[in-house]
């Protein structure tokens, strides 16, 4: 399962989902789904904008959580 680290990254920056979605100029609902790891598909442009804003790599934003 792919898991998003966006919640932790925004919490560390004391930034809300709404503020982040405005900063990257992206739909709030899509950002909220990424924040809560609810996406079935993640748009590439959302990943790009999030990584640019957070100054991170995709591998820092998303992690593979292995099922046991």
Secondary structure, 3 states (H helix, E strand, C coil): CEEECHHHHHHHCCCCHHHHHHHCCCCHHHHHHHHCCCCCCCCHHHHHHHHHHHCCCHHHHEEECCCC
